[in-house]
Amino acid sequence: MDERSRIELEAAAFRGLVEHLRKRTDVQNIDLMNLAGFCRNCLTKWYAAAADERGVELAPEEAQVAVYGMTTAEWKAKHQTPASEEQKRRFEETKPMHAEISGHKG
């Protein structure tokens, strides 16, 4: 496979993941973090980091809209529910397995 095709396929897969997550507003970010070690916020940070690495100016809100379809603040107001004590406990337990973004845990 040539490089351009690989990049196009990876981009299509990313768009598919983003589209799926936009539909699944019932799935909270904390649940994604607890199960998979990454969430929508991680995707926005990876997106922003990729722009930064390539010298592309990108406001944080632009990265959020690229993933959430809206800003994080709007998404939280529309879809986020308070985390339960069990979710918070599990989040702390799974921290060592959370995604790394630009050398930091996400």
Beta strands, then each sheet from edge to edge (+ up, - down):
strand 1: 100-101
strand 2: 104-105
sheet 1: 1+ 2-
end
